[in-house]
Amino acid sequence: MIIRTNAYNLYLLAMLPVVLFLVGCDTLQKKGDAEEASLRFHLEVNAVGGQGTNVVIGQASPFTVTVDRTPFLSEFYLESAKVGDSLGGFSMILQFNAEGTMLLEQYSTVYRGRHVGLLAEFGQVRWIAAPVMHKSISTGQFVFTPDTTRAEAEKIAKGLNRVAELVRKGRK
């Protein structure tokens, strides 16, 4: 019995572009649907001492805040993120898990009256807010008005929810 390997290889070669096209389309679709975002919480510190770095917050009316280089809270502690309507605009509403709630309560109690610099990465890296923690936050819900467009805020929330989903599944 004679096996013709040339014909067999020709069929494989002819099918290669089809397979690559199908795999490529699936990959592109997943990338578009599942873009991730990050949000890091940096505590305001004294300018003296060298542990902080000066950052510019805002685009319309920028101001400078000295923040700790190491974040105390991140997107890995989030349960959910959403954009909601508020008086005269919109705000971001972040709900933290049990560990995040504990950290947020500790820092907002001990460092009441200080700014929290929020560094977001959502296709670009930008300081989007520096709200003041006026009171202890024990509910795990952090609400702030970001210096972004509504579309950017929606993109950030969608990306943060994607990361939260991956963390819950144990993939991050």
Backbone bond lengths (Angstrom), bond angles and torsions (degrees), N, CA, C in turn:
res aa  C-N    CA-C-N  psi(-1)  N-CA   C-N-CA  omega(-1)  CA-C   N-CA-C  phi
1 M - - - 1.429 - - 1.525 108.84 -
2 I 1.301 117.15 131.81 1.460 122.89 -178.50 1.534 108.56 -109.50
3 I 1.350 115.42 128.20 1.467 120.77 178.26 1.521 107.83 -105.91
4 R 1.302 114.61 129.61 1.464 118.97 -178.40 1.536 108.77 -95.78
5 T 1.303 117.33 98.42 1.468 122.40 -177.68 1.529 112.00 -72.42
6 N 1.315 117.21 -25.62 1.466 119.57 -178.99 1.524 111.18 -63.98
7 A 1.310 117.68 -43.10 1.467 120.56 179.56 1.526 110.52 -66.07
8 Y 1.318 117.42 -40.83 1.463 122.61 179.69 1.530 110.44 -61.44
9 N 1.318 118.04 -45.07 1.465 122.78 178.93 1.523 111.11 -65.73
10 L 1.308 117.47 -32.42 1.457 121.68 178.71 1.532 110.54 -65.09
11 Y 1.348 116.62 -40.95 1.462 120.28 177.21 1.531 111.06 -64.16
12 L 1.311 117.26 -42.77 1.465 120.64 177.75 1.522 111.70 -62.36
13 L 1.306 116.12 -42.30 1.451 121.18 179.01 1.526 111.31 -64.30
14 A 1.316 117.18 -37.86 1.465 121.04 178.79 1.526 111.51 -68.80
15 M 1.319 118.39 -32.52 1.466 122.33 -178.86 1.536 112.91 -81.23
16 L 1.317 118.32 -18.66 1.459 122.17 -176.45 1.533 113.49 -56.16
17 P 1.347 120.89 -48.57 1.476 119.28 179.46 1.536 113.02 -61.43
18 V 1.325 117.17 -35.99 1.464 120.34 179.53 1.527 110.35 -65.06
19 V 1.323 116.56 -45.82 1.462 120.80 -179.96 1.529 110.54 -63.33
20 L 1.316 117.76 -44.74 1.463 121.25 179.51 1.527 111.40 -63.20
21 F 1.329 117.08 -38.03 1.454 120.63 178.12 1.521 111.05 -63.65
22 L 1.319 116.99 -45.85 1.460 121.02 -178.92 1.525 111.70 -65.31
23 V 1.308 117.80 -42.04 1.464 121.51 178.47 1.524 109.96 -66.70
24 G 1.303 117.95 -41.98 1.463 122.43 179.50 1.505 112.25 -63.34
25 C 1.331 118.14 -41.38 1.466 121.17 179.00 1.519 110.92 -64.29
26 D 1.316 117.76 -40.98 1.457 121.88 179.17 1.526 110.70 -64.03
27 T 1.315 116.91 -41.37 1.462 121.20 179.84 1.518 110.88 -65.38
28 L 1.335 117.65 -43.96 1.459 120.65 179.61 1.523 111.14 -62.86
29 Q 1.315 115.96 -40.20 1.454 119.42 -179.69 1.531 110.41 -64.61
30 K 1.309 118.54 -42.70 1.453 121.38 -179.57 1.522 111.08 -66.17
31 K 1.334 117.61 -39.27 1.463 119.67 179.78 1.519 111.08 -63.55
32 G 1.313 118.30 -41.56 1.454 121.90 -178.63 1.519 111.97 -66.83
33 D 1.327 117.50 -35.59 1.454 121.27 -177.02 1.517 112.64 -81.44
34 A 1.311 118.39 -24.38 1.460 120.56 -166.61 1.519 113.06 -122.91
35 E 1.306 116.98 42.94 1.456 118.77 178.67 1.526 109.40 -73.63
36 E 1.303 116.27 132.91 1.458 121.90 -176.77 1.524 110.69 -96.77
37 A 1.321 115.54 157.23 1.458 121.95 177.35 1.526 108.20 -135.89
38 S 1.317 115.51 160.90 1.464 119.45 175.95 1.524 108.79 -130.47
39 L 1.318 115.12 154.22 1.458 121.85 177.34 1.519 107.64 -145.21
40 R 1.326 116.30 117.59 1.466 122.02 -177.26 1.516 110.05 -113.15
41 F 1.336 115.85 137.07 1.454 123.22 -179.07 1.525 108.69 -101.66
42 H 1.338 116.65 117.39 1.466 122.82 -179.24 1.527 108.79 -115.33
43 L 1.305 116.21 125.97 1.462 122.37 -177.49 1.522 111.05 -77.52
44 E 1.332 116.43 140.05 1.462 121.73 174.37 1.530 109.09 -67.67
45 V 1.328 116.01 134.26 1.459 121.58 178.78 1.523 109.36 -129.31
46 N 1.339 115.87 168.76 1.465 120.60 176.31 1.513 109.34 -68.90
47 A 1.318 115.64 144.22 1.465 120.71 -179.45 1.526 111.69 -66.65
48 V 1.333 116.84 -24.30 1.461 121.27 -179.99 1.528 108.95 -85.78
49 G 1.323 117.22 138.40 1.457 119.70 175.33 1.514 114.27 121.02
50 G 1.316 117.73 -18.34 1.451 120.69 173.79 1.518 116.70 79.73
51 Q 1.334 119.13 -0.61 1.455 119.08 -179.18 1.528 112.45 -87.28
52 G 1.332 116.62 -10.20 1.453 120.43 -176.58 1.510 113.12 -109.19
53 T 1.326 113.63 170.03 1.448 121.41 175.92 1.524 108.06 -136.32
54 N 1.328 116.63 141.62 1.457 121.23 179.32 1.521 109.38 -80.11
55 V 1.326 115.76 130.32 1.460 121.04 178.50 1.521 108.81 -128.12
56 V 1.321 115.38 149.06 1.456 121.53 178.41 1.521 107.70 -99.93
57 I 1.321 115.45 122.82 1.454 122.45 -179.03 1.524 108.43 -105.30
58 G 1.310 116.02 133.23 1.461 120.73 174.41 1.509 113.04 92.33
59 Q 1.334 113.58 157.36 1.456 120.60 178.73 1.521 111.50 -115.24
60 A 1.347 117.21 -42.99 1.458 120.73 -177.94 1.528 111.12 -69.16
61 S 1.327 116.94 -50.38 1.467 121.25 176.47 1.529 107.77 -133.59
62 P 1.332 116.75 82.86 1.470 120.96 -174.51 1.528 112.90 -69.13
63 F 1.334 114.73 148.61 1.460 121.41 173.59 1.523 107.37 -141.96
64 T 1.326 116.17 159.80 1.454 121.88 -175.25 1.524 110.37 -106.05
65 V 1.335 114.73 137.45 1.463 122.33 176.83 1.517 107.30 -132.59
66 T 1.319 116.92 140.57 1.457 121.38 174.70 1.524 107.39 -93.20
67 V 1.321 116.17 119.72 1.468 120.44 -177.26 1.527 110.52 -122.69
68 D 1.318 114.31 155.90 1.465 121.24 175.05 1.525 108.38 -64.95
69 R 1.312 116.69 140.16 1.469 120.85 -179.36 1.531 112.56 -67.69
70 T 1.319 116.98 -27.80 1.458 121.96 -177.32 1.527 109.89 -97.62
71 P 1.323 117.87 124.55 1.471 119.01 178.65 1.526 111.38 -72.38
72 F 1.338 116.32 149.12 1.456 120.15 177.44 1.523 112.06 -99.87
73 L 1.327 116.93 -10.74 1.458 121.72 -178.55 1.528 107.60 -151.10
74 S 1.340 116.37 146.23 1.455 119.71 -178.56 1.521 110.75 -144.28
75 E 1.315 115.11 -178.64 1.470 122.25 -179.28 1.526 113.08 -64.89
76 F 1.314 117.92 -15.98 1.464 121.06 -178.80 1.531 112.52 -71.93
77 Y 1.332 117.16 -11.42 1.463 121.84 178.38 1.531 112.48 -102.36
78 L 1.322 117.61 5.27 1.463 121.52 -175.36 1.520 112.96 -83.39
79 E 1.306 115.34 141.84 1.463 122.66 169.02 1.519 109.00 -92.72
80 S 1.344 115.93 -45.08 1.461 120.06 -178.34 1.516 110.55 -159.38
81 A 1.322 113.98 160.70 1.461 121.87 176.18 1.520 107.84 -140.93
82 K 1.319 115.75 140.17 1.467 118.80 176.69 1.520 109.68 -151.66
83 V 1.318 114.19 163.19 1.453 121.32 177.03 1.525 106.78 -107.23
84 G 1.314 115.85 128.31 1.463 120.60 -179.58 1.508 111.30 -124.90
85 D 1.301 115.77 160.54 1.457 120.99 177.50 1.523 109.47 -78.73
86 S 1.309 115.21 142.47 1.458 120.75 175.40 1.516 107.85 -138.45
87 L 1.292 116.70 173.83 1.452 121.77 -177.31 1.525 110.16 -57.82
88 G 1.314 116.80 113.65 1.459 121.69 177.06 1.516 115.42 79.56
89 G 1.311 119.04 10.79 1.462 119.36 179.63 1.512 112.62 172.04
90 F 1.317 115.49 -132.93 1.459 121.19 -178.46 1.519 109.41 -142.60
91 S 1.313 115.31 164.00 1.462 120.75 177.42 1.523 108.78 -142.34
92 M 1.311 115.74 161.87 1.458 121.34 174.66 1.519 107.86 -99.89
93 I 1.327 114.73 137.32 1.461 121.07 -179.44 1.520 107.36 -120.02
94 L 1.316 116.02 115.06 1.455 122.23 -179.23 1.519 109.55 -108.93
95 Q 1.314 116.94 131.05 1.462 121.61 175.90 1.521 107.72 -114.03
96 F 1.328 116.93 122.18 1.458 121.42 -177.57 1.523 111.19 -95.47
97 N 1.333 115.44 157.02 1.463 121.29 175.55 1.533 108.58 -76.35
98 A 1.329 117.27 -174.63 1.473 121.40 -175.49 1.525 112.02 -59.59
99 E 1.330 117.61 -45.28 1.472 120.34 179.92 1.526 111.25 -65.42
100 G 1.328 115.95 -43.43 1.462 120.42 178.80 1.512 112.23 -64.40
101 T 1.335 116.26 -38.52 1.463 121.12 177.43 1.523 110.55 -61.88
102 M 1.324 116.30 -42.67 1.460 121.02 179.17 1.537 110.67 -62.79
103 L 1.333 117.16 -46.55 1.464 120.63 179.12 1.524 111.33 -63.25
104 L 1.324 116.34 -44.58 1.459 120.34 -179.77 1.526 111.10 -62.09
105 E 1.324 117.50 -41.01 1.453 120.88 178.83 1.527 111.32 -65.47
106 Q 1.331 116.98 -43.56 1.463 120.38 179.39 1.531 111.42 -61.35
107 Y 1.331 116.77 -50.38 1.461 120.19 -176.42 1.527 111.67 -69.07
108 S 1.326 117.57 -38.29 1.464 119.10 -178.92 1.536 111.44 -72.01
109 T 1.316 117.38 -23.29 1.465 120.93 177.52 1.530 110.56 -80.87
110 V 1.317 116.62 -50.29 1.463 121.32 -176.74 1.529 111.56 -70.36
111 Y 1.327 117.00 -38.08 1.469 120.68 -174.97 1.530 112.00 -110.01
112 R 1.326 115.81 36.79 1.474 120.85 178.43 1.528 109.73 -58.13
113 G 1.324 115.22 137.55 1.460 120.72 179.31 1.524 114.14 92.61
114 R 1.309 117.28 -4.20 1.472 120.89 178.98 1.527 111.21 -99.66
115 H 1.332 113.82 156.92 1.460 120.09 175.33 1.527 110.62 -76.40
116 V 1.300 115.35 156.21 1.460 122.71 170.00 1.525 106.24 -122.91
117 G 1.325 117.00 113.49 1.457 121.23 177.64 1.519 109.61 -79.32
118 L 1.326 116.71 126.53 1.459 121.41 -178.20 1.525 109.80 -108.45
119 L 1.317 114.87 113.57 1.464 122.11 -178.91 1.518 108.55 -102.37
120 A 1.327 116.62 118.07 1.462 121.75 -178.29 1.517 110.53 -110.99
121 E 1.319 114.21 144.36 1.466 121.32 172.86 1.516 106.81 -126.90
122 F 1.341 115.18 116.52 1.455 121.28 -176.14 1.523 110.68 -148.05
123 G 1.316 115.48 51.49 1.455 120.89 -171.33 1.520 110.10 97.19
124 Q 1.287 117.01 -21.42 1.463 125.68 171.47 1.526 107.06 -144.14
125 V 1.308 115.87 160.35 1.464 120.44 -179.72 1.525 107.25 -110.96
126 R 1.349 115.36 124.44 1.461 119.12 -175.00 1.520 110.93 -154.47
127 W 1.339 115.76 143.58 1.462 121.82 171.84 1.524 106.00 -79.09
128 I 1.336 117.38 115.87 1.461 120.16 -171.32 1.531 113.80 -104.17
129 A 1.311 118.37 -12.06 1.467 120.27 179.38 1.519 110.47 -169.78
130 A 1.330 114.75 162.45 1.468 121.57 173.18 1.524 108.08 -148.82
131 P 1.333 116.42 66.52 1.468 118.39 179.86 1.521 111.43 -69.28
132 V 1.318 115.33 155.71 1.463 121.79 177.20 1.525 107.66 -93.03
133 M 1.328 115.94 134.69 1.467 120.52 175.79 1.528 107.47 -84.67
134 H 1.323 116.19 97.61 1.466 121.53 -176.62 1.516 113.37 -79.58
135 K 1.343 116.92 -23.39 1.462 120.29 -177.20 1.518 109.80 -148.88
136 S 1.291 115.49 169.97 1.458 121.35 177.41 1.534 108.98 -69.23
137 I 1.325 116.47 132.99 1.467 121.30 -178.47 1.518 107.54 -108.01
138 S 1.328 115.91 98.69 1.464 120.35 -175.78 1.525 113.84 -100.50
139 T 1.339 117.50 -7.88 1.471 121.31 -177.32 1.528 113.01 -84.56
140 G 1.330 116.79 -15.36 1.464 120.30 -176.51 1.511 113.09 82.27
141 Q 1.328 116.25 3.65 1.466 120.14 179.01 1.525 109.12 -104.20
142 F 1.336 114.66 124.65 1.463 121.10 -178.80 1.521 107.39 -117.76
143 V 1.334 116.81 118.88 1.463 122.61 -177.88 1.518 108.42 -116.54
144 F 1.329 116.36 130.88 1.456 120.70 179.28 1.528 109.83 -151.27
145 T 1.320 115.75 161.90 1.461 121.72 176.31 1.524 108.15 -102.10
146 P 1.325 117.35 112.50 1.466 119.65 -178.74 1.526 111.83 -80.36
147 D 1.310 116.45 152.46 1.462 121.56 174.23 1.533 107.51 -88.96
148 T 1.325 114.38 69.54 1.459 122.34 179.90 1.519 108.07 -142.22
149 T 1.311 115.53 170.25 1.460 119.09 169.06 1.522 107.55 -77.70
150 R 1.303 116.43 164.74 1.464 119.59 178.34 1.528 109.97 -63.02
151 A 1.332 117.41 -38.48 1.472 121.17 179.14 1.531 110.71 -62.46
152 E 1.341 117.38 -41.03 1.464 120.51 177.48 1.523 110.93 -65.84
153 A 1.331 116.96 -40.56 1.461 120.63 178.78 1.531 110.65 -63.49
154 E 1.328 117.13 -40.54 1.471 121.23 177.34 1.528 110.50 -63.99
155 K 1.319 116.54 -39.76 1.471 121.44 178.27 1.526 110.52 -63.95
156 I 1.327 116.86 -42.87 1.464 121.60 178.47 1.524 109.79 -63.09
157 A 1.329 116.80 -47.65 1.469 120.61 -179.38 1.525 111.39 -60.66
158 K 1.309 116.96 -42.75 1.469 120.70 179.16 1.531 110.38 -63.29
159 G 1.334 116.96 -42.85 1.460 121.31 178.96 1.521 112.46 -66.82
160 L 1.334 116.97 -38.18 1.459 120.46 177.70 1.528 111.08 -67.22
161 N 1.317 116.91 -38.75 1.467 120.31 177.03 1.523 111.34 -65.35
162 R 1.322 116.22 -34.42 1.475 120.27 176.46 1.531 110.32 -63.80
163 V 1.324 116.99 -44.63 1.469 121.21 178.23 1.532 110.07 -64.26
164 A 1.334 117.03 -43.39 1.467 120.59 179.07 1.529 110.54 -59.47
165 E 1.321 116.49 -39.86 1.470 120.66 177.97 1.528 111.03 -63.96
166 L 1.324 116.80 -42.88 1.466 120.69 178.92 1.524 111.48 -65.32
167 V 1.335 116.94 -38.61 1.467 120.68 178.57 1.519 109.99 -64.41
168 R 1.336 117.05 -43.56 1.470 120.31 178.70 1.516 111.55 -61.30
169 K 1.322 117.35 -34.79 1.462 121.13 178.76 1.528 112.08 -81.85
170 G 1.338 117.01 -3.40 1.463 121.21 177.94 1.513 114.42 78.46
171 R 1.342 117.51 22.60 1.454 121.02 -177.99 1.499 113.43 -98.67
172 K 1.307 119.44 -2.75 1.476 121.55 179.21 1.503 108.93 -124.56
